[in-house]
Amino acid sequence: MSAISRRQFTTGLIAGGLSAQWGPAFSYPDRAQIESLKDVLNVQHLDRAARAAMTPEAYHFVAGAADDGLTRDANRAAWERVRIRPRRLVDVSEITTDVELLGDRYESPVILAPAGNQLKVHADGEMATARAAAAEGHLLIAAQMADTRISEMAAAGGPLWFQLYPTKQREFMLWLAEQASNAGCRALVLTIDGPTRGNHEAERWFTMHRDKSVPRSRARLANFEGYDGRAGVGDPTFSWDDVQWLTEQVALPLFLKGIVTHEDARLCRRAGVAGLIVSNHGGRQEGNGRGTAEVLPEIVAAVDGRMPVLLDGGIRRGADVFKALAMGADAVCIGRPYLWGLGAFGEAGVSKCLQILQSELERTMRYAGTPALGDISPVHIQRP
């Protein structure tokens, strides 16, 4: 040991002989090759596994963002700037994570956000996601642009809400709402942050450079099937008056998804919606927005407890869920994490994602001294 230090010897042993003996998965955890589901310890591992398992086009369909990705990256960075203030000597032998939304109780505050065209991600698509969500006891918001009909997803047996987009064909919106109600959905979620399509440069690049000799698969748009009239997506004229009209026309309670300012939060109250979701579409629409953790406090203050406030954007750890709840959110939604699980391992990957986040949330609650969600409050965090 005179020529080299013990640390150098150990490092060389690990990098050389041991890694060769134990296979490519043996490495430092932040650089390990994820070969199977048993190697997955966190959501970042699912991301790495999905990148390896999916085609580059499919992976960027999930991971991509508008412009330079500044809004997507701001979502993640904002959570990292919030710190937890743990309390000691609290009985945390039993942890409960039940949450009530509009009179319904759910086992976890982690909700699967709407994501369309999941057959691009995995051959089992939305049905794998629906089965996993049902098995793990999580609420799923089904997407209007899904490749699987809402009635088929409902057969998985889990709790469902249904997402809508504004469209000029108002009768089509009402028809979709009726299909959702007939399928047993408990609420509608109107996504309002897309008056125009986001600038997805990676998607455009793959379109320009794809092999033209290979037929391009088309989205099924299964929820459009059975409608006899004109059906479309998008309406740049859609206004608060239209939101109020929609609340008066549909039987299900309506959430607005895409609120990022206290001004619009107050307008939600006036429009008569049942709740709102703080969201910037994961940075897929606007390229220079604030992180949702940055905007959540002003929206919670504006709502003043009069309606449920949900949030998505940048959630990668159970600790992030805890921080959102401490800042006043009633529940959080995830998108890319479960899609990475789906892309890498199908239904089992979605289940693994939900299990990881749930376990991390419960562990954080124990360290923070909060045995139930109702015990989590602003005193448990320190914001920048």
C-alpha positions as CSV (number, residue, x, y, z in Angstrom):
1,M,0.0,0.0,0.0
2,S,3.0,2.3,-0.1
3,A,2.7,3.3,-3.8
4,I,-1.0,4.1,-3.7
5,S,-3.5,5.2,-1.0
6,R,-6.1,2.9,0.4
7,R,-8.8,5.1,-1.2
8,Q,-7.1,4.9,-4.6
9,F,-6.9,1.1,-4.3
10,T,-10.6,0.8,-3.3
11,T,-11.7,3.2,-6.1
12,G,-9.8,1.2,-8.7
13,L,-11.2,-2.1,-7.4
14,I,-14.7,-0.8,-7.6
15,A,-14.3,0.8,-11.1
16,G,-12.5,-2.3,-12.4
17,G,-12.8,-5.8,-11.1
18,L,-15.9,-5.5,-9.0
19,S,-17.9,-3.7,-11.6
20,A,-16.9,-6.3,-14.1
21,Q,-17.8,-9.1,-11.7
22,W,-21.2,-7.6,-10.7
23,G,-22.2,-6.3,-14.1
24,P,-22.9,-2.9,-15.6
25,A,-25.5,-2.0,-13.0
26,F,-22.8,-1.9,-10.3
27,S,-21.7,1.7,-10.2
28,Y,-22.2,4.9,-8.2
29,P,-26.0,5.2,-7.9
30,D,-26.2,8.5,-9.8
31,R,-24.5,6.8,-12.8
32,A,-25.8,3.2,-12.5
33,Q,-27.3,1.5,-15.5
34,I,-30.9,0.6,-14.7
35,E,-31.3,-3.0,-16.0
36,S,-34.5,-4.0,-14.3
37,L,-37.3,-2.8,-12.0
38,K,-35.4,-4.0,-9.0
39,D,-32.6,-1.5,-9.7
40,V,-35.1,1.4,-9.5
41,L,-34.7,3.4,-6.2
42,N,-36.2,6.8,-7.2
43,V,-38.0,8.6,-10.0
44,Q,-34.7,9.7,-11.5
45,H,-33.9,6.1,-12.1
46,L,-37.2,5.7,-14.0
47,D,-36.1,8.6,-16.2
48,R,-32.8,7.0,-16.9
49,A,-34.5,3.6,-17.7
50,A,-37.1,5.3,-19.9
51,R,-34.4,7.0,-21.9
52,A,-32.7,3.7,-22.5
53,A,-35.9,1.8,-23.3
54,M,-37.8,4.2,-25.5
55,T,-37.0,5.5,-29.0
56,P,-35.5,9.0,-28.9
57,E,-38.7,10.5,-30.5
58,A,-40.9,8.8,-27.8
59,Y,-38.7,9.9,-25.0
60,H,-38.6,13.5,-26.1
61,F,-42.4,13.4,-26.5
62,V,-42.5,12.9,-22.7
63,A,-39.4,14.9,-21.6
64,G,-39.5,17.7,-24.1
65,A,-40.6,21.3,-23.3
66,A,-41.3,24.6,-25.0
67,D,-38.5,26.7,-26.4
68,D,-35.3,26.3,-24.2
69,G,-37.1,24.4,-21.5
70,L,-36.8,27.3,-19.0
71,T,-40.3,26.8,-17.5
72,R,-39.8,23.1,-17.1
73,D,-36.5,23.6,-15.4
74,A,-37.9,26.4,-13.2
75,N,-40.5,24.0,-11.9
76,R,-37.8,21.6,-10.6
77,A,-35.5,24.3,-9.4
78,A,-38.3,26.0,-7.3
79,W,-38.8,22.9,-5.2
80,E,-35.1,22.6,-4.5
81,R,-35.1,26.1,-3.0
82,V,-37.8,25.1,-0.4
83,R,-36.5,23.5,2.8
84,I,-38.3,21.4,5.4
85,R,-38.5,22.4,9.1
86,P,-38.9,19.1,11.0
87,R,-40.5,18.9,14.5
88,R,-39.3,16.4,17.1
89,L,-40.8,14.1,19.7
90,V,-44.1,13.6,17.9
91,D,-45.8,10.2,17.7
92,V,-45.4,9.2,14.1
93,S,-45.9,5.5,14.6
94,E,-49.0,5.6,12.4
95,I,-49.0,7.7,9.2
96,T,-52.2,8.4,7.2
97,T,-52.3,10.1,3.8
98,D,-56.0,10.1,3.1
99,V,-57.2,13.3,1.4
100,E,-60.8,14.5,0.8
101,L,-61.6,16.4,-2.5
102,L,-65.2,17.5,-3.1
103,G,-66.6,15.0,-0.6
104,D,-64.7,12.0,-2.0
105,R,-61.8,10.4,-0.1
106,Y,-58.6,9.2,-1.8
107,E,-55.8,7.2,-0.3
108,S,-53.1,9.5,-1.4
109,P,-52.6,13.2,-2.3
110,V,-50.6,12.1,-5.4
111,I,-52.8,12.2,-8.5
112,L,-51.9,11.1,-12.0
113,A,-52.2,14.2,-14.3
114,P,-53.8,13.9,-17.7
115,A,-51.4,12.7,-20.5
116,G,-52.6,11.8,-23.9
117,N,-51.3,9.5,-26.7
118,Q,-49.7,7.0,-24.2
119,L,-49.5,4.4,-27.0
120,K,-46.5,6.4,-28.1
121,V,-44.9,5.6,-24.7
122,H,-45.7,1.9,-24.3
123,A,-47.7,-0.7,-26.2
124,D,-50.2,-1.0,-23.3
125,G,-50.7,2.8,-23.2
126,E,-53.4,4.2,-21.0
127,M,-54.8,0.8,-19.8
128,A,-51.4,0.1,-18.1
129,T,-51.6,3.4,-16.4
130,A,-55.2,3.0,-15.4
131,R,-54.6,-0.5,-13.9
132,A,-51.6,0.7,-12.0
133,A,-53.4,3.7,-10.6
134,A,-56.3,1.5,-9.5
135,A,-54.1,-1.1,-7.9
136,E,-52.1,1.5,-5.9
137,G,-55.2,3.5,-4.9
138,H,-54.5,6.8,-6.7
139,L,-56.8,9.1,-8.5
140,L,-56.2,9.3,-12.3
141,I,-57.2,12.3,-14.5
142,A,-57.9,10.7,-17.9
143,A,-56.9,12.8,-20.9
144,Q,-59.3,13.9,-23.7
145,M,-56.5,13.1,-26.2
146,A,-56.0,9.5,-24.9
147,D,-55.6,6.6,-27.2
148,T,-58.1,4.7,-25.0
149,R,-61.7,5.5,-24.4
150,I,-62.7,6.8,-20.9
151,S,-65.2,3.9,-20.6
152,E,-62.4,1.4,-21.2
153,M,-60.1,3.1,-18.6
154,A,-63.0,3.1,-16.1
155,A,-63.1,-0.7,-16.4
156,A,-59.8,-0.8,-14.4
157,G,-61.9,0.1,-11.4
158,G,-59.9,3.1,-10.0
159,P,-61.2,6.6,-9.3
160,L,-61.3,8.9,-12.4
161,W,-61.7,12.5,-13.4
162,F,-61.7,13.5,-17.0
163,Q,-59.8,16.3,-18.7
164,L,-61.2,18.6,-21.5
165,Y,-59.8,21.2,-23.8
166,P,-61.7,24.3,-24.9
167,T,-63.0,23.9,-28.5
168,K,-65.1,26.0,-30.8
169,Q,-67.4,23.0,-31.1
170,R,-69.2,23.6,-27.8
171,E,-71.6,20.7,-28.3
172,F,-68.6,18.4,-28.6
173,M,-67.4,19.6,-25.2
174,L,-70.8,18.8,-23.7
175,W,-70.9,15.4,-25.4
176,L,-67.4,14.5,-23.9
177,A,-68.6,15.6,-20.5
178,E,-71.6,13.3,-20.8
179,Q,-69.3,10.4,-21.8
180,A,-67.2,11.1,-18.7
181,S,-70.2,11.2,-16.4
182,N,-71.5,7.9,-17.9
183,A,-68.1,6.3,-17.3
184,G,-68.3,7.2,-13.6
185,C,-65.9,10.2,-13.5
186,R,-66.3,12.3,-10.5
187,A,-65.1,15.7,-11.9
188,L,-64.0,17.5,-15.1
189,V,-60.7,19.3,-15.6
190,L,-60.6,22.0,-18.2
191,T,-57.0,22.7,-19.4
192,I,-56.9,26.4,-20.2
193,D,-53.2,27.1,-20.7
194,G,-53.0,26.4,-24.5
195,P,-54.5,29.3,-26.6
196,T,-52.0,28.2,-29.1
197,R,-49.6,25.2,-29.5
198,G,-46.3,25.3,-27.6
199,N,-43.0,25.5,-29.6
200,H,-41.8,21.9,-29.3
201,E,-38.6,22.1,-31.2
202,A,-37.5,18.5,-30.5
203,E,-40.8,17.2,-31.8
204,R,-40.4,19.3,-34.9
205,W,-36.9,18.1,-35.4
206,F,-38.0,14.4,-35.3
207,T,-40.8,15.2,-37.7
208,M,-38.3,16.8,-40.2
209,H,-35.8,14.0,-40.0
210,R,-37.9,10.9,-39.6
211,D,-37.6,8.1,-42.2
212,K,-40.3,9.0,-44.7
213,S,-40.5,5.4,-46.0
214,V,-41.8,4.2,-42.6
215,P,-45.6,4.9,-42.2
216,R,-46.2,7.3,-39.3
217,S,-48.5,6.1,-36.6
218,R,-51.4,8.3,-35.9
219,A,-53.0,9.0,-32.5
220,R,-56.2,7.1,-32.1
221,L,-58.1,9.9,-30.3
222,A,-60.4,7.2,-28.9
223,N,-62.6,9.7,-27.0
224,F,-63.7,11.3,-30.3
225,E,-65.1,8.0,-31.5
226,G,-68.9,7.9,-31.6
227,Y,-69.4,11.6,-32.0
228,D,-71.3,12.4,-35.2
229,G,-70.7,16.2,-35.4
230,R,-67.5,18.3,-35.9
231,A,-64.9,17.7,-33.3
232,G,-61.7,19.6,-32.7
233,V,-59.4,21.0,-30.1
234,G,-58.5,24.6,-29.3
235,D,-60.3,27.9,-29.2
236,P,-58.3,31.1,-28.7
237,T,-61.5,33.0,-28.1
238,F,-62.5,30.9,-25.1
239,S,-63.1,33.3,-22.1
240,W,-64.3,33.5,-18.5
241,D,-67.8,33.8,-19.8
242,D,-67.4,30.5,-21.5
243,V,-66.1,28.9,-18.3
244,Q,-69.2,30.1,-16.5
245,W,-71.4,28.7,-19.3
246,L,-69.7,25.4,-19.1
247,T,-70.2,25.1,-15.3
248,E,-73.9,25.8,-15.9
249,Q,-74.2,23.1,-18.6
250,V,-72.4,20.1,-17.0
251,A,-73.5,18.0,-14.1
252,L,-69.9,17.2,-12.9
253,P,-67.9,19.7,-10.8
254,L,-65.3,21.6,-12.9
255,F,-61.7,22.3,-12.2
256,L,-59.6,24.8,-14.2
257,K,-56.0,23.6,-14.9
258,G,-53.4,26.1,-15.9
259,I,-53.8,28.9,-13.2
260,V,-50.5,30.7,-12.4
261,T,-51.6,34.1,-11.1
262,H,-53.6,35.3,-8.1
263,E,-55.7,37.5,-10.5
264,D,-56.9,34.4,-12.4
265,A,-57.4,32.5,-9.1
266,R,-59.9,35.2,-8.0
267,L,-61.7,34.9,-11.3
268,C,-62.0,31.2,-10.7
269,R,-64.1,32.0,-7.7
270,R,-66.3,34.3,-9.6
271,A,-66.8,31.8,-12.5
272,G,-68.2,29.3,-10.1
273,V,-65.7,26.5,-10.7
274,A,-65.3,23.8,-8.1
275,G,-61.5,24.0,-7.9
276,L,-58.3,24.8,-9.7
277,I,-54.9,23.3,-10.6
278,V,-51.8,25.4,-10.5
279,S,-50.0,24.3,-13.6
280,N,-47.9,25.5,-16.5
281,H,-48.3,22.2,-18.4
282,G,-44.9,21.0,-17.3
283,G,-43.3,23.8,-19.3
284,R,-44.7,22.4,-22.5
285,Q,-46.6,25.5,-23.5
286,E,-44.8,28.7,-22.3
287,G,-41.0,28.9,-22.5
288,N,-40.4,31.6,-19.9
289,G,-42.8,31.0,-17.0
290,R,-42.3,30.8,-13.3
291,G,-42.0,27.5,-11.4
292,T,-45.3,26.4,-9.9
293,A,-43.8,26.3,-6.4
294,E,-43.1,30.0,-6.9
295,V,-46.7,30.9,-7.8
296,L,-48.5,28.6,-5.4
297,P,-48.5,30.9,-2.3
298,E,-50.2,33.8,-4.1
299,I,-52.9,31.5,-5.5
300,V,-53.6,29.9,-2.1
301,A,-53.9,33.4,-0.6
302,A,-56.3,34.5,-3.3
303,V,-58.5,31.4,-3.0
304,D,-58.6,31.8,0.8
305,G,-59.8,28.2,1.4
306,R,-62.9,28.5,-0.7
307,M,-62.0,25.8,-3.2
308,P,-59.5,23.0,-3.5
309,V,-56.1,23.9,-4.9
310,L,-54.1,21.2,-6.7
311,L,-50.7,21.6,-8.3
312,D,-48.4,20.0,-10.8
313,G,-44.9,20.7,-12.2
314,G,-41.5,19.5,-11.1
315,I,-42.6,16.9,-8.5
316,R,-39.9,14.3,-8.3
317,R,-39.7,13.3,-4.7
318,G,-42.2,12.6,-1.9
319,A,-40.5,15.6,-0.1
320,D,-41.8,17.8,-3.0
321,V,-45.3,16.6,-2.3
322,F,-44.9,17.4,1.3
323,K,-43.6,20.9,0.5
324,A,-46.6,21.6,-1.8
325,L,-49.0,20.5,0.9
326,A,-47.2,22.7,3.5
327,M,-47.6,25.6,1.1
328,G,-51.4,25.1,0.9
329,A,-52.0,22.7,-1.9
330,D,-54.7,20.1,-1.2
331,A,-53.1,17.5,-3.5
332,V,-50.5,17.3,-6.3
333,C,-50.4,15.9,-9.8
334,I,-47.5,14.1,-11.5
335,G,-47.0,13.6,-15.3
336,R,-43.5,12.8,-16.5
337,P,-42.6,10.5,-13.5
338,Y,-45.3,8.0,-14.2
339,L,-44.8,8.2,-18.0
340,W,-41.1,7.4,-17.5
341,G,-42.2,4.4,-15.5
342,L,-44.7,3.4,-18.2
343,G,-42.1,3.8,-21.0
344,A,-39.5,1.8,-19.2
345,F,-41.5,-1.0,-17.6
346,G,-45.1,-0.7,-18.5
347,E,-47.8,-1.1,-15.8
348,A,-45.2,-2.3,-13.3
349,G,-43.2,0.9,-13.9
350,V,-46.2,3.1,-13.2
351,S,-46.9,1.2,-10.0
352,K,-43.2,1.5,-9.0
353,C,-43.4,5.3,-9.5
354,L,-46.4,5.6,-7.3
355,Q,-45.0,3.4,-4.6
356,I,-41.7,5.4,-4.5
357,L,-43.4,8.7,-4.1
358,Q,-45.9,7.4,-1.5
359,S,-43.1,5.8,0.5
360,E,-41.0,9.0,0.3
361,L,-44.0,11.1,1.4
362,E,-44.7,8.9,4.4
363,R,-41.0,9.0,5.4
364,T,-40.9,12.8,5.1
365,M,-44.0,13.1,7.2
366,R,-42.4,11.0,9.9
367,Y,-39.2,13.1,9.9
368,A,-41.3,16.3,10.0
369,G,-43.5,15.1,12.9
370,T,-46.7,15.2,10.9
371,P,-48.7,11.9,11.2
372,A,-51.6,13.1,9.0
373,L,-51.9,15.4,6.0
374,G,-53.9,17.8,8.2
375,D,-50.9,18.3,10.5
376,I,-48.8,19.7,7.6
377,S,-48.7,23.5,7.6
378,P,-46.5,26.4,6.5
379,V,-44.5,26.2,9.8
380,H,-43.0,23.0,8.4
381,I,-41.2,24.6,5.5
382,Q,-38.8,27.5,4.9
383,R,-39.2,29.3,1.6
384,P,-36.6,31.5,-0.1
